[in-house]
């Protein structure tokens, strides 16, 4: 399961400092488009929070809220495909699978699965370029079991060659499925070419040959190096007593040896020097056009304008990306735009599903349109007189859609727990502003500036997936 992630520790003893810290972290939970944006409002009467470090170095955030009788336990490991070498590419993906399915020192994989079912739990994990996530949601009466389960699968993992060989076949099949999926395959080419000579270039799924040759001893060594408390963060959100939960976490996790992982820093992704085009024939009936553009990273101030620009251009009832194609009467089956902000770089991606004979036209028209986006009108305020009355306010519409999804997402405790983990591992600025406030204060001028910086350039990676030619 693969998805498409170091902050200082704030004091937790003083109530005033705690509230200030909580507001800073919640203000930083940005990214409706990429990461779950959940909250940025002050704590309510029945909500409490605490942010602290265990003696072994594990950073923890607990958020007590009683809207649903569930708790959400998410562990983030500061380990992604960026941390692999050519020889270890695929190890993180294997570890993710083994932790979920292949058993521990005290339970077999079958027993883990049975326990998950018996406790009515949601259980999942994701490998990313920046970090790995291990998620569990469970009825609140099973809070102790949920915490112990996450500790058991992550820090008491038992890797045998027999179980490893079984999981290898599943992972290799997963990679085959990616290679057979036109959009996933095109996306992998986008990242490989946008991040040339950067750690993000390595595929999240890993190298097939490495996976085939991986040994239990090799994997165990890799696991012991990175799966240590000082390289992990834990967030727990849900229906519990805060003080009781803090004591539970300390009693369950604090006896894990600290480990010794040196902080790993990487350079920012370099700019793309020229346009890159890739074509691939596959067993498909339709054509797929995917365009990748370098974008701001997780901590860059341009992230807010790019979120809005993405919403305007590629989402909603009338995404602007359709404009040039409609003028040329080129019908598309679907068109969308997304923005993925990573710690050391970012990607704006445009996906178009279209009749194969129209791919070249669509590519030309979309790229020409992207270069014009720095001069477009996005708000009614950009027009004069009667024109203002009839103009569509793309900016306000996009701002409202983002706010709507923001409020919809407020009750999703698991997404909040994931966002807290990502924030603790990715964020460099504890004084981020309120996300919604940042979105609402943006003007057309800001959107045009972002469009000029990121869309109106000549640095694109373009991937075309075409049907195989008939012999």
Buried (B, 14 or more C-beta within 10 A) or exposed (E): EBBBBBBEBBEBEEEEEBBBBBBBBBBBBBBBBBBBBBBBEEBEEEBBBBBBBBEBBBBBBBBBBEEBEBBBBBBBBBBBBBBBEEEBBBBBBBBBBBBBBBBBEEBEBEEBBEBBEEBEBEBBBBBBBBBBBBBBBBBBEBBEBBBBBBBBBBBBBBBEEEBBEBBBEEBBEBBEEBBEBBBBBBBBBBBBBBBBEBBBBBBBBBBBEBBEEBEBEBBBEBBEBBBBBBBBBBBBBBBBEBEEBBEBBBEBBEEBEBBEBEEEEBEEBEEBEEEBEBEBEBEBEBBBBBBBBBBBBBBBEBBBBBBBBBBBBBBBEEBBBBBBBEEEEBEBEEBBBBBBBBBBBBBBBBBBBBBBEBBEBBBEBBBEBBBEBBEBBBBBBBBEEEEEEEBEBBBBBBBBBBBEBBEEBBEBBBBBBBBBBBBBBBBEEBEBBBBBEBBBEBBBEBBBBBBBBBBBBEBBBBBBBBBEEEE
